[in-house]
Amino acid sequence: MASLTRYGCEVGSAFSLLGQDENDLTAALGFTMARCPALSDAVLNRVWPTLGDEDASFALEVRADVGRTDLEVRLPASSVLLIFEAKLGWQLPTTPQLAQYVSRIDRYGSGALVSLSQASHALAATQLPAQIRGVPVVHLPWRDILSDIAAARPICRGRERIWLDELHIYLTEVIRMRTVADSLVYSVVLNEERPGGDGTPTFREFVTEEQCYFHPYGVGGWPTDPPNFIAFRWSGAVQRIHRIMQADVIPTIRDRFPFLPKGDASDRPHAVYELGPRIPPLDPIPNGPGIYPSSRLWVLLDQLQTAPTLKEALAGTRALQDNWSKT
């Protein structure tokens, strides 16, 4: 099959031509649901379980009294309006953002507010209210949509199956979307403190023995979108580089490690990364002068692998980024 690129990036599906922001995601979902009743039924039954055998209409980017909705699904026979609000990554819509659509649902009859993102049900339950002024708030992780696509595919034929396949390719691209950041490494420092107390792993041992790293999510400058690669520093050098194989955001780090103490530091959302095997070079890469010991840094993988020090890898990264910004 011939390859197709756009702006130097591969076009994996027809929906890839839309772009990769929240409106593009809901446009692709709305289009496919309108073309594939099996997918529409599966998704809508997650949101409105009393859905009967009735026709639905789909509307994209509808201007409301305040703001604009991403996707609206209307069920005229039962006077139900479902408003979908999508977010990239593990982010979630705010309560005020959702609240501005409540009057729109009230005027239509009834309905629900639907959040779409990579956030799990458990994380969403800690961040979103169950209802706003009597209107239910329902969260759908994109992985649920992917499951519904997989379940619908065997019972669909012809164009319906084609659109399901196109949406599946597109969603799997976008929910782990990277641009130049594909090859950026997030570099952090590990120490020998034992956050769970005596007899529990040190921060360094979580990485070296558990093949796992975690950090607070959405605060303190920590990334909200997981990197592809991560580098760990101690003793004045980069000691290990790993590919991140799986990333998740959980409501509290004690959901994963119950032995960690209760408190503000633990009882907040955390990003958790499962680490793959080490990536060369396997010998330490010295920091070089001027690297603040506890700083968190972004550096290109090829620069880190070839430069004699982290400082020089950072300089090479910045030079390349400056060139990209001029093109």
Contacts in CASP RR format, 6 or more apart in sequence:
PFRMAT RR
TARGET T0000
AUTHOR 0000-0000-0000
METHOD contacts of the structure
MODEL  1
MASLTRYGCEVGSAFSLLGQDENDLTAALGFTMARCPALSDAVLNRVWPT
LGDEDASFALEVRADVGRTDLEVRLPASSVLLIFEAKLGWQLPTTPQLAQ
YVSRIDRYGSGALVSLSQASHALAATQLPAQIRGVPVVHLPWRDILSDIA
AARPICRGRERIWLDELHIYLTEVIRMRTVADSLVYSVVLNEERPGGDGT
PTFREFVTEEQCYFHPYGVGGWPTDPPNFIAFRWSGAVQRIHRIMQADVI
PTIRDRFPFLPKGDASDRPHAVYELGPRIPPLDPIPNGPGIYPSSRLWVL
LDQLQTAPTLKEALAGTRALQDNWSKT
3 10 0 8 1.000
4 10 0 8 1.000
4 11 0 8 1.000
4 12 0 8 1.000
5 11 0 8 1.000
6 16 0 8 1.000
6 17 0 8 1.000
9 179 0 8 1.000
11 17 0 8 1.000
12 169 0 8 1.000
12 170 0 8 1.000
12 173 0 8 1.000
13 165 0 8 1.000
13 166 0 8 1.000
13 167 0 8 1.000
13 169 0 8 1.000
13 170 0 8 1.000
13 173 0 8 1.000
14 166 0 8 1.000
14 170 0 8 1.000
15 24 0 8 1.000
15 27 0 8 1.000
15 28 0 8 1.000
15 31 0 8 1.000
15 166 0 8 1.000
15 167 0 8 1.000
15 169 0 8 1.000
15 170 0 8 1.000
16 169 0 8 1.000
16 170 0 8 1.000
16 173 0 8 1.000
18 24 0 8 1.000
18 27 0 8 1.000
18 28 0 8 1.000
20 173 0 8 1.000
20 174 0 8 1.000
20 177 0 8 1.000
21 88 0 8 1.000
22 70 0 8 1.000
22 86 0 8 1.000
22 87 0 8 1.000
22 88 0 8 1.000
23 60 0 8 1.000
23 61 0 8 1.000
23 70 0 8 1.000
23 86 0 8 1.000
24 174 0 8 1.000
25 86 0 8 1.000
25 88 0 8 1.000
25 116 0 8 1.000
25 171 0 8 1.000
25 174 0 8 1.000
26 60 0 8 1.000
26 70 0 8 1.000
26 71 0 8 1.000
26 84 0 8 1.000
26 86 0 8 1.000
26 116 0 8 1.000
27 60 0 8 1.000
27 61 0 8 1.000
27 71 0 8 1.000
28 167 0 8 1.000
28 170 0 8 1.000
28 171 0 8 1.000
29 43 0 8 1.000
29 71 0 8 1.000
29 84 0 8 1.000
29 116 0 8 1.000
29 145 0 8 1.000
29 167 0 8 1.000
30 58 0 8 1.000
30 60 0 8 1.000
30 71 0 8 1.000
31 58 0 8 1.000
31 163 0 8 1.000
32 39 0 8 1.000
32 163 0 8 1.000
32 164 0 8 1.000
32 166 0 8 1.000
32 167 0 8 1.000
33 39 0 8 1.000
33 40 0 8 1.000
33 43 0 8 1.000
33 44 0 8 1.000
33 56 0 8 1.000
33 58 0 8 1.000
33 73 0 8 1.000
34 40 0 8 1.000
34 58 0 8 1.000
35 159 0 8 1.000
35 160 0 8 1.000
35 163 0 8 1.000
36 152 0 8 1.000
36 156 0 8 1.000
36 160 0 8 1.000
36 163 0 8 1.000
36 164 0 8 1.000
37 160 0 8 1.000
38 152 0 8 1.000
38 155 0 8 1.000
38 156 0 8 1.000
38 160 0 8 1.000
39 148 0 8 1.000
39 149 0 8 1.000
39 152 0 8 1.000
39 156 0 8 1.000
39 164 0 8 1.000
39 167 0 8 1.000
40 56 0 8 1.000
41 51 0 8 1.000
42 148 0 8 1.000
42 151 0 8 1.000
42 152 0 8 1.000
43 140 0 8 1.000
43 145 0 8 1.000
43 148 0 8 1.000
44 51 0 8 1.000
44 56 0 8 1.000
44 73 0 8 1.000
44 82 0 8 1.000
45 51 0 8 1.000
46 138 0 8 1.000
46 140 0 8 1.000
46 144 0 8 1.000
46 148 0 8 1.000
47 82 0 8 1.000
47 112 0 8 1.000
47 114 0 8 1.000
47 138 0 8 1.000
47 140 0 8 1.000
48 75 0 8 1.000
48 80 0 8 1.000
48 82 0 8 1.000
48 111 0 8 1.000
48 112 0 8 1.000
51 75 0 8 1.000
52 78 0 8 1.000
54 75 0 8 1.000
54 76 0 8 1.000
54 77 0 8 1.000
54 78 0 8 1.000
55 75 0 8 1.000
55 76 0 8 1.000
55 77 0 8 1.000
56 73 0 8 1.000
56 74 0 8 1.000
56 75 0 8 1.000
57 73 0 8 1.000
57 74 0 8 1.000
57 76 0 8 1.000
58 71 0 8 1.000
58 72 0 8 1.000
58 73 0 8 1.000
58 74 0 8 1.000
59 71 0 8 1.000
59 72 0 8 1.000
59 74 0 8 1.000
60 70 0 8 1.000
60 71 0 8 1.000
60 72 0 8 1.000
61 68 0 8 1.000
61 69 0 8 1.000
61 70 0 8 1.000
62 68 0 8 1.000
62 69 0 8 1.000
62 72 0 8 1.000
64 100 0 8 1.000
64 101 0 8 1.000
64 104 0 8 1.000
65 100 0 8 1.000
65 103 0 8 1.000
65 104 0 8 1.000
66 100 0 8 1.000
67 100 0 8 1.000
69 83 0 8 1.000
69 84 0 8 1.000
69 85 0 8 1.000
69 101 0 8 1.000
69 104 0 8 1.000
70 84 0 8 1.000
70 85 0 8 1.000
70 86 0 8 1.000
70 116 0 8 1.000
71 83 0 8 1.000
71 84 0 8 1.000
71 86 0 8 1.000
72 81 0 8 1.000
72 82 0 8 1.000
72 83 0 8 1.000
72 84 0 8 1.000
73 81 0 8 1.000
73 82 0 8 1.000
73 84 0 8 1.000
74 80 0 8 1.000
74 81 0 8 1.000
74 82 0 8 1.000
74 108 0 8 1.000
75 81 0 8 1.000
75 82 0 8 1.000
78 110 0 8 1.000
79 108 0 8 1.000
79 109 0 8 1.000
79 110 0 8 1.000
80 108 0 8 1.000
80 109 0 8 1.000
80 110 0 8 1.000
80 111 0 8 1.000
81 104 0 8 1.000
81 105 0 8 1.000
81 108 0 8 1.000
81 109 0 8 1.000
81 110 0 8 1.000
81 111 0 8 1.000
82 111 0 8 1.000
82 112 0 8 1.000
82 114 0 8 1.000
83 101 0 8 1.000
83 104 0 8 1.000
83 105 0 8 1.000
83 112 0 8 1.000
83 113 0 8 1.000
83 114 0 8 1.000
84 114 0 8 1.000
84 116 0 8 1.000
85 93 0 8 1.000
85 97 0 8 1.000
85 98 0 8 1.000
85 101 0 8 1.000
85 113 0 8 1.000
85 114 0 8 1.000
85 115 0 8 1.000
85 116 0 8 1.000
86 115 0 8 1.000
86 116 0 8 1.000
86 117 0 8 1.000
87 93 0 8 1.000
87 115 0 8 1.000
87 116 0 8 1.000
87 117 0 8 1.000
87 119 0 8 1.000
88 117 0 8 1.000
88 225 0 8 1.000
89 117 0 8 1.000
89 118 0 8 1.000
89 119 0 8 1.000
89 175 0 8 1.000
89 224 0 8 1.000
89 225 0 8 1.000
90 117 0 8 1.000
90 118 0 8 1.000
90 119 0 8 1.000
90 123 0 8 1.000
90 217 0 8 1.000
90 224 0 8 1.000
90 225 0 8 1.000
90 249 0 8 1.000
90 271 0 8 1.000
91 117 0 8 1.000
91 119 0 8 1.000
91 224 0 8 1.000
92 115 0 8 1.000
92 117 0 8 1.000
92 119 0 8 1.000
92 123 0 8 1.000
92 124 0 8 1.000
92 127 0 8 1.000
92 128 0 8 1.000
92 139 0 8 1.000
93 115 0 8 1.000
93 128 0 8 1.000
95 128 0 8 1.000
95 129 0 8 1.000
95 132 0 8 1.000
98 113 0 8 1.000
98 115 0 8 1.000
98 128 0 8 1.000
98 132 0 8 1.000
98 137 0 8 1.000
99 132 0 8 1.000
99 133 0 8 1.000
101 113 0 8 1.000
102 113 0 8 1.000
102 132 0 8 1.000
102 133 0 8 1.000
102 134 0 8 1.000
102 135 0 8 1.000
105 111 0 8 1.000
105 112 0 8 1.000
105 113 0 8 1.000
105 135 0 8 1.000
106 135 0 8 1.000
111 135 0 8 1.000
111 136 0 8 1.000
112 135 0 8 1.000
112 136 0 8 1.000
112 137 0 8 1.000
112 138 0 8 1.000
113 132 0 8 1.000
113 135 0 8 1.000
113 136 0 8 1.000
113 137 0 8 1.000
113 138 0 8 1.000
114 137 0 8 1.000
114 138 0 8 1.000
114 139 0 8 1.000
114 140 0 8 1.000
115 124 0 8 1.000
115 128 0 8 1.000
115 137 0 8 1.000
115 138 0 8 1.000
115 139 0 8 1.000
115 140 0 8 1.000
116 139 0 8 1.000
116 140 0 8 1.000
116 142 0 8 1.000
116 145 0 8 1.000
117 124 0 8 1.000
117 139 0 8 1.000
117 141 0 8 1.000
117 142 0 8 1.000
118 141 0 8 1.000
118 142 0 8 1.000
118 143 0 8 1.000
118 175 0 8 1.000
118 249 0 8 1.000
119 127 0 8 1.000
119 139 0 8 1.000
119 141 0 8 1.000
119 249 0 8 1.000
120 141 0 8 1.000
120 248 0 8 1.000
120 249 0 8 1.000
120 250 0 8 1.000
121 139 0 8 1.000
121 141 0 8 1.000
122 250 0 8 1.000
122 251 0 8 1.000
122 255 0 8 1.000
123 249 0 8 1.000
123 250 0 8 1.000
123 251 0 8 1.000
123 269 0 8 1.000
124 139 0 8 1.000
124 141 0 8 1.000
125 139 0 8 1.000
125 251 0 8 1.000
126 251 0 8 1.000
126 252 0 8 1.000
126 269 0 8 1.000
127 269 0 8 1.000
128 137 0 8 1.000
128 139 0 8 1.000
129 137 0 8 1.000
130 136 0 8 1.000
130 137 0 8 1.000
131 137 0 8 1.000
142 171 0 8 1.000
142 175 0 8 1.000
145 171 0 8 1.000
146 168 0 8 1.000
146 171 0 8 1.000
146 172 0 8 1.000
149 164 0 8 1.000
149 167 0 8 1.000
149 168 0 8 1.000
149 171 0 8 1.000
150 168 0 8 1.000
152 164 0 8 1.000
153 161 0 8 1.000
153 164 0 8 1.000
153 165 0 8 1.000
156 164 0 8 1.000
178 228 0 8 1.000
180 321 0 8 1.000
180 324 0 8 1.000
181 227 0 8 1.000
181 228 0 8 1.000
182 228 0 8 1.000
183 228 0 8 1.000
183 229 0 8 1.000
183 300 0 8 1.000
183 301 0 8 1.000
183 302 0 8 1.000
184 227 0 8 1.000
184 228 0 8 1.000
184 229 0 8 1.000
184 298 0 8 1.000
184 299 0 8 1.000
184 300 0 8 1.000
184 301 0 8 1.000
185 227 0 8 1.000
185 229 0 8 1.000
185 230 0 8 1.000
185 231 0 8 1.000
185 241 0 8 1.000
185 298 0 8 1.000
185 299 0 8 1.000
185 300 0 8 1.000
185 301 0 8 1.000
185 304 0 8 1.000
186 223 0 8 1.000
186 227 0 8 1.000
186 229 0 8 1.000
186 230 0 8 1.000
186 231 0 8 1.000
186 296 0 8 1.000
186 297 0 8 1.000
186 298 0 8 1.000
187 230 0 8 1.000
187 231 0 8 1.000
187 232 0 8 1.000
187 233 0 8 1.000
187 238 0 8 1.000
187 296 0 8 1.000
187 297 0 8 1.000
187 298 0 8 1.000
187 299 0 8 1.000
187 304 0 8 1.000
187 310 0 8 1.000
188 213 0 8 1.000
188 215 0 8 1.000
188 230 0 8 1.000
188 231 0 8 1.000
188 232 0 8 1.000
188 233 0 8 1.000
188 296 0 8 1.000
189 232 0 8 1.000
189 233 0 8 1.000
189 234 0 8 1.000
189 293 0 8 1.000
189 294 0 8 1.000
189 295 0 8 1.000
189 296 0 8 1.000
190 202 0 8 1.000
190 203 0 8 1.000
190 204 0 8 1.000
190 207 0 8 1.000
190 232 0 8 1.000
190 233 0 8 1.000
190 234 0 8 1.000
191 202 0 8 1.000
191 203 0 8 1.000
191 204 0 8 1.000
191 234 0 8 1.000
192 202 0 8 1.000
192 203 0 8 1.000
192 204 0 8 1.000
193 202 0 8 1.000
193 203 0 8 1.000
194 200 0 8 1.000
194 201 0 8 1.000
194 202 0 8 1.000
195 203 0 8 1.000
195 260 0 8 1.000
195 261 0 8 1.000
195 265 0 8 1.000
196 259 0 8 1.000
196 260 0 8 1.000
196 261 0 8 1.000
197 261 0 8 1.000
200 259 0 8 1.000
200 260 0 8 1.000
201 209 0 8 1.000
201 210 0 8 1.000
204 232 0 8 1.000
204 234 0 8 1.000
206 212 0 8 1.000
206 213 0 8 1.000
206 214 0 8 1.000
207 213 0 8 1.000
207 232 0 8 1.000
207 240 0 8 1.000
207 242 0 8 1.000
207 275 0 8 1.000
208 240 0 8 1.000
211 242 0 8 1.000
211 274 0 8 1.000
211 275 0 8 1.000
211 276 0 8 1.000
212 272 0 8 1.000
212 273 0 8 1.000
212 274 0 8 1.000
212 275 0 8 1.000
213 230 0 8 1.000
213 232 0 8 1.000
213 272 0 8 1.000
213 273 0 8 1.000
213 275 0 8 1.000
214 253 0 8 1.000
214 256 0 8 1.000
214 270 0 8 1.000
214 271 0 8 1.000
214 272 0 8 1.000
214 273 0 8 1.000
215 222 0 8 1.000
215 270 0 8 1.000
215 271 0 8 1.000
216 222 0 8 1.000
216 265 0 8 1.000
216 268 0 8 1.000
216 269 0 8 1.000
216 270 0 8 1.000
216 271 0 8 1.000
217 224 0 8 1.000
217 249 0 8 1.000
217 268 0 8 1.000
217 269 0 8 1.000
217 270 0 8 1.000
217 271 0 8 1.000
218 224 0 8 1.000
218 269 0 8 1.000
219 268 0 8 1.000
221 296 0 8 1.000
222 271 0 8 1.000
222 296 0 8 1.000
223 271 0 8 1.000
226 244 0 8 1.000
226 247 0 8 1.000
226 271 0 8 1.000
226 273 0 8 1.000
227 244 0 8 1.000
227 298 0 8 1.000
228 243 0 8 1.000
228 244 0 8 1.000
229 241 0 8 1.000
229 242 0 8 1.000
229 243 0 8 1.000
229 244 0 8 1.000
229 279 0 8 1.000
229 301 0 8 1.000
230 241 0 8 1.000
230 242 0 8 1.000
230 244 0 8 1.000
230 273 0 8 1.000
230 275 0 8 1.000
231 238 0 8 1.000
231 240 0 8 1.000
231 241 0 8 1.000
231 242 0 8 1.000
231 299 0 8 1.000
231 304 0 8 1.000
232 238 0 8 1.000
232 239 0 8 1.000
232 240 0 8 1.000
232 241 0 8 1.000
232 242 0 8 1.000
233 239 0 8 1.000
233 287 0 8 1.000
233 310 0 8 1.000
235 284 0 8 1.000
236 286 0 8 1.000
236 287 0 8 1.000
236 291 0 8 1.000
236 293 0 8 1.000
237 284 0 8 1.000
237 285 0 8 1.000
237 286 0 8 1.000
237 287 0 8 1.000
237 310 0 8 1.000
238 284 0 8 1.000
238 285 0 8 1.000
238 287 0 8 1.000
238 304 0 8 1.000
238 310 0 8 1.000
239 284 0 8 1.000
240 278 0 8 1.000
241 278 0 8 1.000
241 279 0 8 1.000
241 280 0 8 1.000
241 281 0 8 1.000
241 301 0 8 1.000
241 304 0 8 1.000
241 305 0 8 1.000
242 275 0 8 1.000
242 276 0 8 1.000
242 277 0 8 1.000
242 278 0 8 1.000
242 279 0 8 1.000
243 275 0 8 1.000
243 276 0 8 1.000
243 277 0 8 1.000
243 279 0 8 1.000
244 273 0 8 1.000
244 274 0 8 1.000
244 275 0 8 1.000
244 276 0 8 1.000
245 274 0 8 1.000
245 275 0 8 1.000
245 276 0 8 1.000
246 273 0 8 1.000
246 274 0 8 1.000
247 271 0 8 1.000
247 272 0 8 1.000
247 273 0 8 1.000
247 274 0 8 1.000
248 271 0 8 1.000
248 272 0 8 1.000
249 269 0 8 1.000
249 270 0 8 1.000
249 271 0 8 1.000
249 272 0 8 1.000
250 256 0 8 1.000
250 269 0 8 1.000
250 270 0 8 1.000
250 272 0 8 1.000
251 269 0 8 1.000
252 266 0 8 1.000
252 267 0 8 1.000
252 268 0 8 1.000
252 269 0 8 1.000
252 270 0 8 1.000
253 260 0 8 1.000
253 266 0 8 1.000
253 270 0 8 1.000
253 272 0 8 1.000
254 260 0 8 1.000
254 262 0 8 1.000
254 266 0 8 1.000
254 267 0 8 1.000
256 270 0 8 1.000
256 272 0 8 1.000
260 266 0 8 1.000
279 301 0 8 1.000
279 305 0 8 1.000
280 305 0 8 1.000
281 305 0 8 1.000
285 304 0 8 1.000
285 307 0 8 1.000
285 308 0 8 1.000
285 309 0 8 1.000
285 310 0 8 1.000
285 313 0 8 1.000
286 308 0 8 1.000
286 309 0 8 1.000
286 310 0 8 1.000
287 309 0 8 1.000
287 310 0 8 1.000
287 311 0 8 1.000
288 309 0 8 1.000
288 310 0 8 1.000
288 311 0 8 1.000
288 312 0 8 1.000
289 311 0 8 1.000
290 311 0 8 1.000
291 297 0 8 1.000
291 310 0 8 1.000
291 311 0 8 1.000
291 314 0 8 1.000
297 310 0 8 1.000
297 314 0 8 1.000
298 317 0 8 1.000
299 310 0 8 1.000
299 313 0 8 1.000
299 314 0 8 1.000
299 317 0 8 1.000
300 313 0 8 1.000
300 316 0 8 1.000
300 317 0 8 1.000
300 320 0 8 1.000
303 312 0 8 1.000
303 313 0 8 1.000
303 314 0 8 1.000
303 316 0 8 1.000
303 317 0 8 1.000
303 320 0 8 1.000
304 310 0 8 1.000
304 313 0 8 1.000
306 313 0 8 1.000
307 313 0 8 1.000
307 316 0 8 1.000
END
